[in-house]
Amino acid sequence: MASSALGKVLLIPCYLDEEHLETIPAYVLEAVQSCQVFFVENERTARRYLKRLWKEMVIDNYSWFPIQKLEAATTEQFRQQLKRGHTVGILSEAGCPGIADPGQLLVAAAQEMMAEVKPLVGPSSILLALMASGMNGQQFRFAGYLPIDNAARNKQIRELEQESQRLNCTQIFIETPYRNHQLFEQLLQHCRPDTRLCVAVDITGTTETIKTRTIAGWKKFQPDWHKRPAIFLLYAGNN
């Protein structure tokens, strides 16, 4: 059981598109108001987000710790805050903390201390894209970012496709927005014509587009995804 002397951790979701605050459930505001300390991936954008969520918030009344480059000192500060009995909020840059996010290491520290950890409902681009893809939602894998080196990336694309076929699983991965087209072209070049590819762009935003086609089908289109947040899903198995 968690020690009553310890504080607790709230995993606070952030919007994927800053123009759509309505994607954040109302109960998140109450959770934010209960925090004394925030560990955030990006302090500037986290402050702006919370101020939009809670206009009366006095930013300087709270302690802020950046976790962009999580180091041992940051983890120790986190532990100390919990030992003082503080309620600590963890925020990702977008989406849900701990999912493709450095906050997972802080959550691991909280679990080791047997502190209470409460995840709050919010938008996750990984799950939203999978939901809309029509691909296998029973078995899937998130591979994160693929290698930057072209040869290494091409090799991993082939391995992801082979694994998808062998395990009948959906492969999910992301890319830096300005390299979307490069990744897309490599997928078209190295995947089989009947393999299915879903590209989900601007999820929850006004210009949201989520389309699934075979590799052969995608070759008929000239999409414009440059510098737009996108997530890619690959499926070579059988539903």
VEXDREN-2710 file (C-alpha; in Angstrom, 1 decimal):
% VEXDREN-2710
k/r/px/py/pz
1/MET/0.0/0.0/0.0
2/ALA/1.1/3.6/-0.7
3/SER/2.5/5.5/2.3
4/SER/0.1/8.2/3.6
5/ALA/3.1/10.5/4.1
6/LEU/3.9/10.5/0.4
7/GLY/2.4/12.9/-2.1
8/LYS/0.7/11.6/-5.2
9/VAL/1.3/11.9/-8.9
10/LEU/-1.3/13.1/-11.4
11/LEU/-0.6/12.4/-15.1
12/ILE/-2.2/15.4/-16.8
13/PRO/-3.1/15.1/-20.5
14/CYS/-2.5/18.0/-22.9
15/TYR/-4.3/18.8/-26.2
16/LEU/-2.8/17.6/-29.5
17/ASP/-4.0/20.8/-31.2
18/GLU/-4.0/24.0/-29.2
19/GLU/-7.1/25.3/-30.9
20/HIS/-9.2/22.4/-29.5
21/LEU/-9.2/22.7/-25.8
22/GLU/-12.5/20.9/-25.7
23/THR/-10.6/17.6/-26.1
24/ILE/-9.5/17.8/-22.5
25/PRO/-12.1/16.4/-20.0
26/ALA/-13.6/18.9/-17.5
27/TYR/-12.3/16.9/-14.5
28/VAL/-8.7/17.6/-15.5
29/LEU/-9.1/21.2/-14.3
30/GLU/-9.9/20.0/-10.8
31/ALA/-6.8/17.8/-10.8
32/VAL/-4.6/20.7/-11.9
33/GLN/-6.0/22.8/-9.1
34/SER/-5.0/20.2/-6.5
35/CYS/-1.3/20.2/-7.6
36/GLN/1.5/22.2/-5.9
37/VAL/4.3/21.1/-8.2
38/PHE/4.6/20.5/-11.9
39/PHE/7.2/18.5/-13.8
40/VAL/6.8/19.3/-17.5
41/GLU/8.3/18.4/-20.8
42/ASN/8.3/22.1/-21.9
43/GLU/7.8/24.8/-19.2
44/ARG/6.8/27.6/-21.5
45/THR/4.1/25.7/-23.4
46/ALA/2.9/23.9/-20.2
47/ARG/2.4/27.3/-18.5
48/ARG/0.4/28.6/-21.5
49/TYR/-1.7/25.5/-21.6
50/LEU/-2.6/25.5/-17.9
51/LYS/-3.4/29.2/-18.0
52/ARG/-5.9/28.5/-20.8
53/LEU/-7.3/25.7/-18.8
54/TRP/-7.6/27.8/-15.7
55/LYS/-7.6/31.5/-16.3
56/GLU/-7.3/32.4/-12.7
57/MET/-4.2/30.4/-12.1
58/VAL/-1.3/32.3/-10.6
59/ILE/1.6/30.7/-12.3
60/ASP/4.3/31.9/-9.9
61/ASN/2.5/30.2/-7.0
62/TYR/3.7/26.8/-8.2
63/SER/7.1/25.0/-8.5
64/TRP/8.1/24.1/-12.0
65/PHE/10.7/21.5/-13.1
66/PRO/11.5/20.9/-16.8
67/ILE/12.0/17.3/-17.9
68/GLN/13.1/17.7/-21.5
69/LYS/16.5/16.2/-20.6
70/LEU/15.7/14.0/-17.6
71/GLU/18.7/13.6/-15.4
72/ALA/19.4/12.0/-12.0
73/ALA/19.1/15.4/-10.3
74/THR/15.6/15.9/-11.8
75/THR/14.5/12.5/-10.5
76/GLU/15.8/13.3/-7.1
77/GLN/13.9/16.6/-7.0
78/PHE/10.8/14.6/-8.0
79/ARG/11.3/12.2/-5.1
80/GLN/11.8/15.0/-2.7
81/GLN/8.6/16.6/-3.7
82/LEU/6.7/13.4/-3.1
83/LYS/8.4/12.9/0.3
84/ARG/7.1/16.3/1.3
85/GLY/3.6/15.2/0.6
86/HIS/3.1/17.3/-2.4
87/THR/0.6/16.5/-5.2
88/VAL/2.8/16.5/-8.4
89/GLY/1.4/17.0/-11.9
90/ILE/3.3/15.6/-14.9
91/LEU/2.7/17.1/-18.3
92/SER/3.8/16.0/-21.7
93/GLU/4.3/18.4/-24.6
94/ALA/1.2/16.9/-26.3
95/GLY/-1.1/14.0/-25.5
96/CYS/-0.6/11.8/-22.5
97/PRO/2.4/11.8/-20.1
98/GLY/4.4/8.6/-20.1
99/ILE/3.5/7.6/-23.6
100/ALA/6.4/8.4/-26.0
101/ASP/7.4/10.9/-23.3
102/PRO/10.3/11.3/-20.8
103/GLY/7.8/11.5/-17.9
104/GLN/7.7/7.7/-17.8
105/LEU/11.0/7.7/-15.8
106/LEU/9.4/9.9/-13.1
107/VAL/6.4/7.6/-13.0
108/ALA/8.8/4.6/-12.5
109/ALA/10.4/6.4/-9.6
110/ALA/6.9/7.1/-8.1
111/GLN/6.0/3.4/-8.4
112/GLU/9.3/2.4/-6.8
113/MET/8.4/4.7/-3.8
114/MET/4.9/3.1/-3.8
115/ALA/3.3/6.5/-4.2
116/GLU/-0.2/6.8/-5.7
117/VAL/-0.1/7.4/-9.5
118/LYS/-3.3/8.6/-11.2
119/PRO/-3.6/8.7/-15.0
120/LEU/-6.1/11.2/-16.3
121/VAL/-8.1/10.7/-19.5
122/GLY/-7.0/12.7/-22.5
123/PRO/-6.2/12.5/-26.2
124/SER/-3.5/10.1/-27.4
125/SER/-2.5/10.3/-31.0
126/ILE/-1.4/6.7/-31.0
127/LEU/-4.7/5.3/-29.8
128/LEU/-6.8/7.8/-31.8
129/ALA/-5.0/6.9/-35.0
130/LEU/-5.3/3.2/-34.3
131/MET/-9.0/3.5/-33.7
132/ALA/-9.6/5.2/-37.0
133/SER/-7.2/3.1/-39.1
134/GLY/-9.3/0.0/-39.5
135/MET/-6.1/-2.0/-38.6
136/ASN/-5.6/-4.7/-36.0
137/GLY/-6.4/-3.2/-32.6
138/GLN/-6.0/-6.5/-30.8
139/GLN/-2.2/-6.7/-31.5
140/PHE/-0.2/-3.6/-32.1
141/ARG/3.3/-2.1/-31.4
142/PHE/4.5/1.4/-31.1
143/ALA/8.0/1.8/-32.6
144/GLY/8.5/5.5/-31.9
145/TYR/10.8/7.3/-34.3
146/LEU/12.5/5.4/-37.0
147/PRO/16.3/5.9/-37.6
148/ILE/17.4/9.1/-39.4
149/ASP/20.0/7.3/-41.5
150/ASN/18.4/6.2/-44.8
151/ALA/19.9/2.8/-44.9
152/ALA/19.0/2.0/-41.3
153/ARG/15.5/3.4/-41.8
154/ASN/14.9/1.3/-44.9
155/LYS/16.1/-1.8/-43.1
156/GLN/13.7/-1.1/-40.2
157/ILE/10.8/-0.5/-42.5
158/ARG/11.3/-3.9/-44.0
159/GLU/11.6/-5.5/-40.6
160/LEU/8.4/-3.8/-39.4
161/GLU/6.5/-5.0/-42.4
162/GLN/7.8/-8.6/-41.9
163/GLU/7.0/-8.5/-38.2
164/SER/3.5/-7.2/-38.9
165/GLN/2.9/-10.1/-41.3
166/ARG/4.4/-12.7/-39.0
167/LEU/2.7/-11.6/-35.8
168/ASN/-0.5/-10.2/-37.5
169/CYS/0.1/-6.9/-35.7
170/THR/-0.2/-3.2/-36.5
171/GLN/3.0/-1.2/-36.5
172/ILE/2.7/2.4/-35.3
173/PHE/5.5/5.0/-35.6
174/ILE/6.1/8.8/-35.9
175/GLU/8.4/11.2/-37.6
176/THR/9.6/14.8/-37.2
177/PRO/7.0/16.8/-39.3
178/TYR/9.5/18.2/-41.7
179/ARG/10.6/14.6/-42.7
180/ASN/7.1/13.3/-43.3
181/HIS/7.4/13.2/-47.1
182/GLN/10.8/11.5/-47.0
183/LEU/9.4/8.7/-44.7
184/PHE/6.3/8.4/-46.9
185/GLU/8.4/7.9/-50.0
186/GLN/10.5/5.3/-48.4
187/LEU/7.4/3.4/-47.2
188/LEU/6.1/3.4/-50.8
189/GLN/9.5/2.2/-52.1
190/HIS/10.2/-0.6/-49.7
191/CYS/6.8/-2.1/-48.7
192/ARG/4.8/-4.6/-50.6
193/PRO/1.9/-3.2/-52.8
194/ASP/-0.8/-5.0/-50.7
195/THR/0.5/-3.8/-47.4
196/ARG/-1.8/-1.3/-45.8
197/LEU/-0.6/2.1/-44.7
198/CYS/-2.6/4.6/-42.6
199/VAL/-1.4/8.2/-42.2
200/ALA/-3.1/10.3/-39.5
201/VAL/-2.4/14.0/-39.8
202/ASP/-3.4/16.9/-37.5
203/ILE/-5.3/14.6/-35.1
204/THR/-8.2/16.5/-33.3
205/GLY/-7.4/19.6/-35.3
206/THR/-9.6/21.4/-37.9
207/THR/-7.6/19.9/-40.7
208/GLU/-7.5/16.4/-39.3
209/THR/-7.1/13.7/-42.0
210/ILE/-6.9/10.0/-41.3
211/LYS/-6.7/7.8/-44.4
212/THR/-5.8/4.1/-44.9
213/ARG/-4.9/2.7/-48.3
214/THR/-2.7/0.0/-49.7
215/ILE/0.8/1.0/-50.7
216/ALA/-0.3/0.6/-54.3
217/GLY/-3.2/2.8/-53.6
218/TRP/-1.1/5.5/-52.0
219/LYS/1.1/5.7/-55.1
220/LYS/-1.8/7.4/-56.9
221/PHE/-1.9/10.4/-54.5
222/GLN/0.4/13.4/-53.9
223/PRO/-0.3/14.4/-50.3
224/ASP/0.8/17.6/-48.6
225/TRP/1.9/16.7/-45.0
226/HIS/5.1/18.9/-44.8
227/LYS/5.6/20.2/-41.3
228/ARG/2.2/18.8/-40.1
229/PRO/2.2/16.4/-37.1
230/ALA/1.6/12.9/-38.4
231/ILE/1.5/9.3/-37.2
232/PHE/2.0/6.3/-39.5
233/LEU/0.5/2.8/-39.1
234/LEU/1.6/-0.2/-41.2
235/TYR/-0.3/-3.5/-41.4
236/ALA/0.8/-6.5/-43.5
237/GLY/-1.2/-9.1/-41.6
238/ASN/-4.7/-10.5/-41.9
239/ASN/-7.6/-9.1/-39.9
END
